[in-house]
Amino acid sequence: MLPELEDANQYINSKISIIDNRILEMEKYAIENNIPIITREVAEYLKFMLNIHKSKNVLEIGTAIGYSGSIICESIKVNNGMLTTIEINKETYEISRNNFEKNNITNVKSYLGDAVDVLDNLNDSYDFIFIDASKGQYHMFFEKSFKLLEKDGIIFIDNILFRGYLYKENYPKRYKTIVNKLNKFIEYLYSNHNFVLLPFGDGIGLVKK
Ligand SMILES: C[S@@+](CC[C@H](N)C(=O)[O-])C[C@H]1O[C@@H](n2cnc3c(N)ncnc32)[C@H](O)[C@@H]1O
C-alpha cells in the first residue's frame, strides 16, 4: 500500500464489511503467514471492474493462496465465468488448490509453473487479465498476456507504484533494478496503450485493448 494513503485506506477499510467467512479465513491465514494478498479496497475495486465489464474469461498471474482468485471466481460466477490462474510456488499452489476445493469453487483452472512459460502455452483468449506477481517481470507478463487479451478486454495490474519507491529519492537500493524497470514499463504503457494509472492501493494500472 502507498504509505501516503494509509489514513484514507484505513477509513475505507473501516467501511467495507466482508461477510463471506471463507474470504475472511484466507485473509487471516495470509496475514499470519506473511503472504502478500490484495488489500480489501483493491479487492472491492477488482470486483467492481469485473462486474461492470461483465467479465467471463479471466486470467490471473500470481495465485498465492487463492485469495484474489476466490474473489474473482465468485464475481464472475453470474456470467458463467471461468478463472485461469498461474502460480510458480508449489507450496502456495497446493494451499490454493485446497482452498478452492474446501470453498466449493469449481470455476477455476490452476497452473503450477513460471508464468513466463505457462503463458506461451495457453490457447484460450481472455477478456480480463489480472497481473499480481513478481514486479521485475511485469513488462514481460504484460507483453505475453496482451496477446491473449480479447478486443475491449482489460488488463488490471496491481502494485505498479511499488510502495511509492518509483517517485521517492530514498528507497532501499536493492530495489533499484525493479524501480527502473517499473518506471520504464509505465512510460511504455503511456506511449503505446490505452492506459490509466491510479494512485490507489499500491498503485493500479489499467489497460484497455
Ligand atoms: C502478491 S502474490 C499474489 C497474491 C494473490 N493475487 C492474492 O491477492 O491473493 C504474488 C504471487 O506471484 C507468484 N509468482 C511470482 N513470480 C511468478 C511467476 N514468474 N510465475 C507465476 N507466479 C509467480 C508468487 O509466488 C506469489 O505467490
The ligand as a Tripos MOL2 file, in Angstrom:
@<TRIPOS>MOLECULE
LIG
   27    29     1     0     0
SMALL
NO_CHARGES

@<TRIPOS>ATOM
      1 C1          1.3330  -10.8360   -4.4430 C.3       1 LIG1
      2 S1          1.2770  -12.5620   -4.5340 S.3       1 LIG1
      3 C2         -0.2810  -12.8660   -5.2980 C.3       1 LIG1
      4 C3         -1.4270  -12.5740   -4.4050 C.3       1 LIG1
      5 C4         -2.7730  -13.0070   -4.9310 C.3       1 LIG1
      6 N1         -3.0190  -12.4800   -6.2610 N.3       1 LIG1
      7 C5         -3.8650  -12.5280   -3.9940 C.2       1 LIG1
      8 O1         -4.1040  -11.3130   -3.9340 O.co2     1 LIG1
      9 O2         -4.4580  -13.3810   -3.3100 O.co2     1 LIG1
     10 C6          2.3730  -12.9150   -5.8610 C.3       1 LIG1
     11 C7          2.4420  -14.3920   -6.2230 C.3       1 LIG1
     12 O3          3.0300  -14.4900   -7.5030 O.3       1 LIG1
     13 C8          3.8220  -15.6550   -7.5360 C.3       1 LIG1
     14 N2          4.7980  -15.5050   -8.6460 N.ar      1 LIG1
     15 C9          5.9380  -14.7540   -8.6390 C.ar      1 LIG1
     16 N3          6.5680  -14.8820   -9.8220 N.ar      1 LIG1
     17 C10         5.8160  -15.7060  -10.5860 C.ar      1 LIG1
     18 C11         5.9570  -16.2390  -11.9040 C.ar      1 LIG1
     19 N4          7.0230  -15.9190  -12.6520 N.pl3     1 LIG1
     20 N5          5.0010  -17.0710  -12.3600 N.ar      1 LIG1
     21 C12         3.9280  -17.3910  -11.6000 C.ar      1 LIG1
     22 N6          3.7450  -16.9410  -10.3360 N.ar      1 LIG1
     23 C13         4.6690  -16.1040   -9.8360 C.ar      1 LIG1
     24 C14         4.4550  -15.6910   -6.1510 C.3       1 LIG1
     25 O4          4.9120  -16.9770   -5.8340 O.3       1 LIG1
     26 C15         3.3000  -15.2110   -5.2690 C.3       1 LIG1
     27 O5          2.5640  -16.2770   -4.7490 O.3       1 LIG1
@<TRIPOS>BOND
     1     1     2 1
     2     2     3 1
     3     2    10 1
     4     3     4 1
     5     4     5 1
     6     5     6 1
     7     5     7 1
     8     7     8 2
     9     7     9 1
    10    10    11 1
    11    11    12 1
    12    11    26 1
    13    12    13 1
    14    13    14 1
    15    13    24 1
    16    14    15 ar
    17    14    23 ar
    18    15    16 ar
    19    16    17 ar
    20    17    18 ar
    21    17    23 ar
    22    18    19 1
    23    18    20 ar
    24    20    21 ar
    25    21    22 ar
    26    22    23 ar
    27    24    25 1
    28    24    26 1
    29    26    27 1
@<TRIPOS>SUBSTRUCTURE
     1 LIG1         1 GROUP 0 **** ****
